[in-house]
């Protein structure tokens, strides 16, 4: 969801990749993630998960984890702190603060909608000036 939302805002100005710390390579997006993105006119039905690798990290200008826990794990993997940009929104949608974006995995469609909104707000706060 984050890649689709980022790409919809950034357009062709940036190249983004999607990879996860616990992703199973080749797994499809969840049904509720697909539905939540369809409601925003974004198609992630062909998305296939991939696990983050040292090569992906090396190629990236920045790495954008969803939670501070993910950021901490990336630091333990040896990712330089200046390369990590946490998508973070405070309570009530204000920019800054907070602990990142919650993981909707296994949640119902409403959980995925709320997560998509948080991701979108985080992208706007972090990347759109």
C-alpha positions in Angstrom: 0.0 0.0 0.0 2.8 2.4 0.9 4.5 2.1 -2.5 1.3 2.7 -4.4 0.4 5.7 -2.2 3.9 7.1 -2.5 4.0 6.7 -6.3 0.6 8.4 -6.6 2.0 11.4 -4.8 5.6 11.4 -6.2 4.8 10.5 -9.8 7.9 9.9 -11.9 10.1 12.2 -9.8 11.3 9.2 -7.6 11.8 5.5 -8.0 10.4 3.5 -5.1 10.6 -0.2 -4.1 8.6 -2.2 -1.6 10.3 -4.7 0.7 9.6 -6.0 4.1 11.6 -7.3 7.1 9.3 -10.3 7.4 8.0 -10.5 3.9 7.7 -13.9 2.1 9.0 -13.4 -1.4 6.3 -13.7 -4.0 3.3 -13.5 -1.6 0.4 -11.4 -3.1 -1.1 -8.4 -1.4 -3.9 -9.2 1.0 -7.4 -9.1 -0.2 -8.2 -6.2 2.2 -5.1 -4.2 1.1 -6.2 -4.6 -2.6 -9.8 -3.5 -1.7 -8.6 -0.5 0.3 -6.3 0.7 -2.5 -9.1 0.1 -5.1 -11.3 2.5 -3.1 -8.5 5.1 -3.7 -8.3 4.2 -7.4 -4.9 2.4 -7.0 -4.3 -1.1 -8.3 -2.0 -3.3 -6.3 -3.5 -6.6 -7.4 -0.3 -7.6 -9.2 2.0 -6.8 -6.2 4.3 -9.5 -5.0 6.1 -9.2 -1.7 9.8 -9.3 -1.3 12.1 -9.4 1.6 14.5 -6.6 2.2 18.1 -7.4 1.2 21.5 -5.8 1.8 21.5 -5.1 -2.0 18.2 -3.2 -1.9 19.4 -1.2 1.1 22.7 -0.3 -0.6 20.9 0.9 -3.7 18.4 3.0 -1.8 19.0 6.7 -1.1 16.6 6.4 1.9 14.8 3.5 3.6 11.3 4.2 4.9 10.2 1.9 7.7 6.6 2.0 9.0 7.4 1.8 12.7 10.1 2.8 15.1 10.6 -0.9 15.9 11.3 -1.5 12.2 13.7 1.4 12.2 15.5 -0.1 15.2 15.8 -3.4 13.4 17.2 -1.8 10.3 19.8 -0.1 12.5 20.8 -3.5 13.9 21.2 -4.7 10.3 23.8 -2.0 9.8 21.7 0.6 7.9 23.1 4.1 8.6 20.7 6.2 10.7 20.8 9.1 8.2 19.4 6.8 5.6 16.3 5.9 7.6 13.2 8.2 7.3 10.3 7.1 9.6 6.8 7.8 8.3 5.4 9.4 11.3 2.2 11.2 12.2 1.1 12.4 15.5 -2.3 12.0 17.1 -5.1 13.7 15.1 -3.0 13.5 11.9 -0.6 16.2 12.9 2.9 16.0 11.3 5.7 14.6 13.4 5.7 12.5 16.6 4.1 9.2 17.0 5.6 5.7 16.6 5.0 5.3 12.9 2.3 3.6 11.0 0.6 0.5 12.5 0.7 -2.8 10.6 -2.8 -3.8 9.4 -1.8 -7.4 8.7 -4.7 -9.7 9.4 -7.2 -6.9 10.0 -10.5 -6.2 8.5 -11.2 -3.8 5.6 -11.7 -0.8 8.0 -8.3 -1.5 9.5 -6.7 -1.4 6.1 -8.6 1.8 5.2 -7.3 3.5 8.4 -3.8 2.3 7.7 -3.9 3.6 4.2 -5.0 7.0 5.5 -2.1 7.1 8.0 0.3 6.2 5.3 -1.0 8.9 3.0 -0.8 11.5 5.8 2.7 10.3 6.7 3.8 10.7 3.1 2.4 14.1 2.9 4.0 15.2 6.1 7.4 13.6 5.3 7.8 14.2 1.6 5.5 17.0 0.4 6.7 20.4 1.6 
